[in-house]
């Protein structure tokens, strides 16, 4: 609670009383604090993801394998049209 009140006071100082020379420094400090908060939240999100059941990870892996296999199949070259078995028989009889 103390840090929330302290943060609000700093924000009010920044908005109403800070001279222009200090605002540049406060912008950098705010950017660093936001970046650190983002990294912390990203770490917490990773821990939450690892608590998911293993079926989700298996499903994601299967989707990845399916994507790459379908991509490889679509890149295969097409062979010439094969002669059917009946046409081979007709050619032998003639």
C-alpha positions in Angstrom: 0.0 0.0 0.0 2.9 2.3 0.8 4.4 1.9 -2.7 1.0 2.6 -4.3 0.7 5.9 -2.4 4.3 6.7 -3.2 3.8 6.0 -6.9 0.7 8.2 -7.0 2.6 11.0 -5.4 5.5 10.7 -7.9 2.9 10.7 -10.7 1.2 13.8 -9.4 4.6 15.5 -9.1 5.5 14.5 -12.6 2.2 15.9 -14.0 1.9 19.1 -12.1 5.3 20.2 -10.6 8.2 18.7 -12.5 10.4 21.1 -14.5 11.1 20.2 -18.2 14.7 19.1 -17.4 13.5 16.5 -15.0 10.7 15.2 -17.2 13.2 13.6 -19.6 14.9 11.7 -16.7 11.5 10.6 -15.3 10.5 9.3 -18.7 13.6 7.1 -18.7 13.0 5.9 -15.2 9.3 5.2 -16.0 10.4 3.2 -19.1 12.8 1.1 -17.0 10.2 0.4 -14.4 7.6 -0.6 -17.0 10.2 -2.9 -18.7 11.0 -4.6 -15.4 7.3 -5.0 -14.6 6.8 -6.6 -18.0 9.7 -9.0 -17.5 8.3 -10.0 -14.0 4.8 -10.6 -15.5 6.3 -12.6 -18.3 8.1 -14.8 -15.8 4.9 -15.3 -13.9 3.0 -16.2 -17.1 5.6 -18.8 -18.0 5.1 -20.4 -14.6 1.4 -20.5 -15.2 1.9 -22.1 -18.6 4.0 -24.9 -17.1 1.1 -25.7 -14.7 -1.1 -26.8 -17.6 -1.8 -30.5 -18.2 0.6 -32.3 -20.5 -2.1 -32.9 -23.0 -1.9 -29.3 -24.1 1.8 -29.6 -24.9 1.3 -32.8 -26.7 -1.5 -31.2 -28.8 0.7 -28.3 -29.7 3.5 -30.6 -30.7 1.1 -32.6 -32.9 -0.2 -29.5 -34.6 3.4 -28.4 -35.3 4.2 -31.8 -36.8 1.0 -31.8 -38.9 1.8 -28.4 -40.2 5.3 -29.3 -41.3 4.2 -32.6 -42.8 1.4 -30.9 -44.8 3.9 -28.3 -46.0 6.3 -31.0 -47.2 3.5 -32.9 -48.9 2.4 -29.7 -50.7 6.0 -29.1 -51.9 6.3 -32.6 -53.5 6.4 -32.6 -57.3 3.6 -34.3 -59.1 4.4 -37.4 -61.2 3.1 -38.0 -64.7 -0.3 -39.5 -64.9 0.0 -43.3 -64.5 -1.6 -45.7 -66.9 -4.4 -47.6 -65.3 -4.3 -51.4 -65.1 -7.2 -51.7 -67.6 -5.4 -49.7 -70.3 -2.4 -51.9 -69.8 -4.5 -55.0 -70.4 -6.0 -53.5 -73.5 -2.6 -52.7 -74.9 -1.5 -56.4 -74.3 -4.6 -57.7 -76.0 -4.0 -55.6 -79.1 
